[in-house]
């Protein structure tokens, strides 16, 4: 285990507003996940896809339903970003079938070119992670995730407006 990592029996509760990235991780105990948060790096016994499934269920919907909704909005089926719960979304840097896939959460980061298909993501907290994707792919995926988050926020605001006792924009006399 690398310096600065905490080994813990964490589950999907770590995939909250403090999560920055999630990736596969292998050590002498086998395959597991590494979760990069604003407070440090944690190791989970579960695979990244399992943690994401659990986080979606905790947010009130299955991961397949969230991805189906994202596919309809983005008109795409590959490398889909999706929303875990209100205000928390994630995008993959490659197919989730690849062990090198890094799941990046909706936090500000600065991408830096490392190699043709390797980018370092440095988050505002100063923590960074290497992602096996080009800067173009990272920008494209981040844009797709933000499009989903904006659509979700628009839907939430429209639902709130429908609950008002009078239509917005009209004044009571």
N, C-alpha and C positions, 0 to 999 in steps of 0.2 A: 504494500500500500504506500502511496506517495505521501510525502510530507504535506500537512495541511488538510488531509482528508479525514473525515470522521466516518467510521464504519458504524452503521446503525441499522436497525430493523425498521426502516421507514417504508411507508406505503405511499399511496397517491396523495396523502395530505401534504406532502412536500411540494406538490405541483400547484402552488398557489401564486398569489401576486408577487411573491419574493423569488420565484423560480426564474432563472435566466436561460438555462439549457439543460437538456437531458440527452444522454448518449449511452450506448452499450459500453460495458467495462468487463474485462476479464482479469482474474488474478488466480492465485493458487486454490481458491475455493470454487472457481468456476465462472460461468457467465452471469452477469448481473447488470445493474445500471449505475451510472454516475450522474448525480443531480447537482448542477451548479446553481447556487442561490446567492442572493445578496450577502448572505452571512457565511458562506463557505461552500465546500464541496462535500457531498454525502454519497455513500454507497448503499444501494438497496439490493436485496436478494432477488428482486423481480426484474424481468426484462422490461425495457422501455415501453413496448407496446402494451404490456399488461398494466403498467402504471397508468398509461394514458387511458386505457379502457376503464379502469377504476375511477379515475378522476372525472371522466365523462359521466359515469353512473352517479357519482356523488353530486354532480351538477344537474342531475335530473333527466339524462337522456343517454342512450347507448352511443358508443363511438361510431358505429355504422350509420346511425341516423344523423349524427353531426356531419359526417363525411358526405352523406347523400345530400344534405342541405347545402353544404359547401360546393359540391359538384354542380348542383342546379344553379346556384348564384354565379359561380365562376365559369360555368360551361366548360368544364374540364374534368378529367378523371385521374390525372397523374400527379403525384407529389402534392396531394391536397392539404392545404392548411385547414385548420378547423378550430372552433371555439370550444373550450373545455367547460367554462361556466361564465357568468356575466363578467365581461371585461378581461377575461383571460383566454388568450388564443396561443396557438403554437403552429409552426411550420416545419416541415422536414427539409433537410438539405439534399436528400436523395430518396430513393424508394425506401420505404420502411422495411423492406425485405433485406436490405443491405445492413450488415452488422456495423458499418461505419457511419450510418445515418445519425446526424445530430438534429435533435428537435429544439428549435429556438423559440423562446417565448416572446411576447410582445413588450419588449423593453428596448430603450434606445441603445444602440450599439454602433461602433465605427468599424466597418470592414477594412482590412488591410490585405493587399495582395501578398501571397507567400509563394505560390507556384501557380501554374496554369489552372489547376483544379483544386487549389487549396487556399483557403482564406482564413485569416485570424479575425475573430470577432471580439472586440474589446468593449465591454459594457461600461456604463457611466460609473459603476462602483470600482472600476479599475481591474476587475477580473476579466480574464479572456479565455477563449477556447478556440482550438483549431477545427475548422469545418472542411470536409472534403467536397468542396463546391467552388465554382468560380464566383467572383464578385458579382457578375451579371446575374447568376442564379440566385444568389443571396438577396440582391435588390429586388428581383422579380418575385421571389417567394415572400419577402417582407411586404411588398406592395399588395400581393394577393391577400395576405392575412389582414392587413389594415383595411382593405375593402370589405372583408367579412365583418370585422369589428364595427366599422361605420354603418353597415347595413343593419346589424343587430341593434346598434344604438338608435338608429332611425325608427326601427320597428318598436323598440321600447318606448320612445317618445310618442309615437303615433298612438300606441295603446293607452298611454297616460292621457293624451288629449281626448280620446274617445270616452274616457271615464269622467270628464268634466261635465258639470250640470248644464252648461250652455256651450255652443260651438265657439272655438277660439276666434278672436278678431271681432266679435260682436259685443257691444256694450249693453248693459242692462239699463232700461229707462225707468 
